[in-house]
Amino acid sequence: MNSGLRKICASSMVCALSMSATSAFAVDTLAKIQRTGTLVIGHRVSSQPISYVVNGHPVGYAIDICNDVASEIKKELHMPNLHVVYKAVSPTERIPMLRSGQIDMECGTSTHSVIRDREVKFSTNYYMAEIRMAVKSTSHVREFDDLDNKTVVTTAGVIADKYLNRTVHGHDLTIHKIYGRDHGESFALLASGKADAFVGADSTLAGLIATSGHPRDYKIVGTALSVDPYAIMLPNNDVKMKAIADKVIVGLWRSGKMDQLYKKWFLSPIPPRNIALNMELNKANKVLRMRPTDAGN
């Protein structure tokens, strides 16, 4: 284990992996960043309020967290002028782009699942999302059983689709599924009437509704299909990057700064329309605040 990693693990509250994890297959993204002088961060374009774009610039809850991670990387590498580049990624692109080195980490609404652990690594979790559905305010859909013989949209490449499939099979429902390329397109399909419901994470649905221009035209309904942990997605087998990300996120939770970020993005007016989501912290996030973890589901 090199001195840089030993320093990170000694100073962080959570050391990402044991010292024995360093192997011939270890990835050293920090060395690449130092060599190129650039840190490339993947972000989403329409995952309000966590990771989205306003006037051409990425903003959101996860973006603020990743800016802190970028600052920590600058300190670790002694590169205060390190060039930080944000690159937009879609749900279907994010893992291939991370594995190919096109991005160095991804800051969006990526669920930490044990299946994805085979391809990438994840930081300590920073949010727990409930998978629910958005419908028109005039809709009679209240629960997932009401979707029988309805058209339902999910975003291609997101894990919510897996939960929807499980529910459809478990409840013997017949639905017509369509897919949006990103969350913005999925919401547009709901808005246009081409879909009766949009299944996704509560934060994303609330953000899209709040910034739609007509928030009273929509509502979020249904018992949560799942509660999913969101985390920074990192290159597989990269001990040092994970240690830095964990150090920052655990520090934010334990210092109370994560609560400030939550208030900023979930309880206060956010750009571009300066409308507040008014999403109170749910039970799962309260547990995460007390016991930060990098556990997936």
Beta strands, then each sheet from edge to edge (+ up, - down):
strand 1: 38-43
strand 2: 46-47
strand 3: 51-54
strand 4: 57-59
strand 5: 83-88
strand 6: 105-107
strand 7: 120-122
strand 8: 127-136
strand 9: 151-155
strand 10: 176-180
strand 11: 197-201
strand 12: 218-221
strand 13: 227-230
strand 14: 233-235
strand 15: 269-270
strand 16: 275-276
sheet 1: 5+ 1+ 6+
sheet 2: 2+ 3- 4+
sheet 3: 7+ 14-
sheet 4: 10+ 9+ 11+ 8- 12+
sheet 5: 10+ 9+ 11+ 8- 13+
sheet 6: 15+ 16-
end
